[in-house]
């Protein structure tokens, strides 16, 4: 008899009362699994922010084992979108437990950023190779095909949108660890400077290679 009815909205401090009485799969933003997932996502974001400019700027696409790693990263970002649809949404000092409310809140907030950065371009590239082999760097239907391929590669840049969520993840870590990570502010500044140098280096390499090609074409 009488299962405890779960309300749609609960105060943040009362969320533990409802963990064991939920009938459907639902994660909590302050739970242990979610905390570990945040650590994983932070690692993948840092990896992506280093690898994406490198691969695009130096024209060094992933191959072999690295292709598999890139695919796993993309699938993890897709999984993050799915998990977020099934995670209680923190709205101010209350948690939304109703899945319709969670969905609507997510669609209004981070969904677009997460969805764009989760496009599995490795699978798109594989589909192009299997089903559209005439669209390649070496041949095809001329410059239009080549531009299409390059445009599709630039979609990977959307993965950098995940940088917008770094501060949110840091706040979750601070709350979970019950610590004010003041030293982290210095690390963030140093990291931003190093990352800017990385971006500029990749961009200048890309600009040098492509400007040389443009000069050959113009001549």
N, C-alpha and C positions, 0 to 999 in steps of 0.2 A: 504494500500500500504506500500511498503518498510519497512519491518522489518530491524532493525539494525543487520547487519551481525556480528556474534561473531567470532573473530579470534581464532586460535588454541593456541596461546601464547600471554600473555599480561604482561606488567610490574606489579610487585606486588602492586605498589601504585595506579594502575588504575583498580583494580579488581571490585570495587564497581560500576563502570559504566556498568558492564555487568550482574549484579545480576538479574535484572528484565527483561532481554531480552533473557535469555536462554530458548530454546524450550524443553529441556529435563531436568530431575532431576539431579541436580549437587550441591553438597555442597562446601563451601569454607573453607579452613583451618583457616581463620581468622574470620569466622562468629560466631554469638552468639550460635547457636546450637552446632557447632563443639567444642566451648570452654566448654560448659556444658558436652558434651560427653567425652572430655578429662578428666574432673574431675571424671566422673563416671568410666572411664577406669583405672585411677590411683587408685581409691578406690578398684576396683576389683583385680588389680594386687597386691596391698598390702595384700588384703585378701587371695589371692591364694598363695602368697609366705609364708604366715604363716600357712595356712591350709594344703597345699600339703605335706610338710615335716612331719607335725604332723600326718596326716592320714596314710602316708606310714611308717614312723619310728615307730609309736606306734601301727600299725596295727589296726587303728580305722576308718573303712570305714563309710562314711556318710549313715545315715538311717533316714527314716521319713521326717520331715521338712527339716533337713539338706541336705538330698538327693535332695529335690526340689530346695534348695538354690544353691547347686553345679550345678544342671542342668541349672538354670537361668544364673549363671556365665558363663558356657560353651557357652550357646546360645548367650550371650552378646558378647563374643569373636568372635563367628561366624558372628554376625551382624556387628562387627567392620571391619572384612575383607570385607564384602559386601559394607559397607559404604565407605571404603577406595577406592574401585574401582569406586565409584561415588563421589569422592572428588577431587577438583582441586589440582594438584600436584605442590608443591613449588619446583622449580628447580633453585637454585641460587636466583636471584632477579626477576624471572619471574614465572608466573603461567601457567601451562599447562591446557587448557580447553577442548581440544579434548579428547574424551574418549578412543580412541585407544592409544594415546600418554600417557594418564594417566595409562592405563592398562600395557603398556610396561614398564613404569617407575617404577610402583609398583612391577611388577614381577622381576625386576632387583634389587630391594632394600629390602623391609621388608616383601614381601609376604611369603617367605618360613618360616621365624620366626613366623609370625602371624598365618599361616595355621597350623603349627605343634602344636602351643600352643592352638589352638582352637578346637582340636579333642574332641568331646563330649563323653567322656568315660562313662558317666552315661548311655547314650543310648546304648553304646556297651555292658556294663554290663547287662542292661535290656534285650538286644537281646540274650545274652548268657544264661540268666536264662530262657527265654521263649522258645528258639529254641535249645539250647544245654544244657539241665539240667544235663547231665551226667558229664559235666566238672565243677566240684566244688571242694572246699577245702576238703570236707569230703569224696569224693569218686571219681569215674571216672575210667579212664584208666591208673592209675598209676602216676608215677612221671612226665611223659611228660605232662600230662594234668595240673598238679599242676604248673609246670614251666611255661606253657603257660599262665595260669591265672595270675601268679605273674609278668610275663613279660608285660602283658597288663596293669596291675596296674602301672607299672613303666612309662608307656606312660604319666601318669599325670605329671611326672617331667618336661615334655616338656613345661608345662604351665609357668615354671620359666623363660623360654626364654623371656617372656614379660619384665623381669627386664631390658633387654637391651634397652628398649624404654623409660624407666623412665626419663632419661636426656632429651630426645627429648620432652616429655610432659612438663617437667619443663621449657624448653626454650619457649614453646608455652605460658605457663602461664605468664612467665616474660614479653613476648612481649605483651600479651593481657592486663596485668595489668600495663604496662609501668613502671615497677619497677625492680631494681636490688636486687634480694632476697639474699643478702649476708649472712643473718642469716641462710638461708636454707642450706648453705654449712656446717655449724656446725651441723645442724639437720641431714644432710645426713651422716656425719661421725659417730655421735652417733647411728643413725639408723642402719648403716652398722655393727657396733660392736655388737649391741643387736641382729640383725638378724643372724650374724655369731654364736653367742652363741646359738640361737634357733636351727640353723641347726646342730651344733655339738651335742646338747642335744638329738635331735631326732635321729641322726646317732648312737650315743653311745647306746641309748636304743635299736635300731634295731640290732646293732651288738651284744649286750649282749644276747638278746632273740635268735637270729639265731645261735650264736656260741654255746649256750647251746644245741640247737637242733642238731647241727652238732656233738657235743661230744657224744650225746646219740646214734646217728646213727653209729658213728665210733666204739663205744663200743659194 
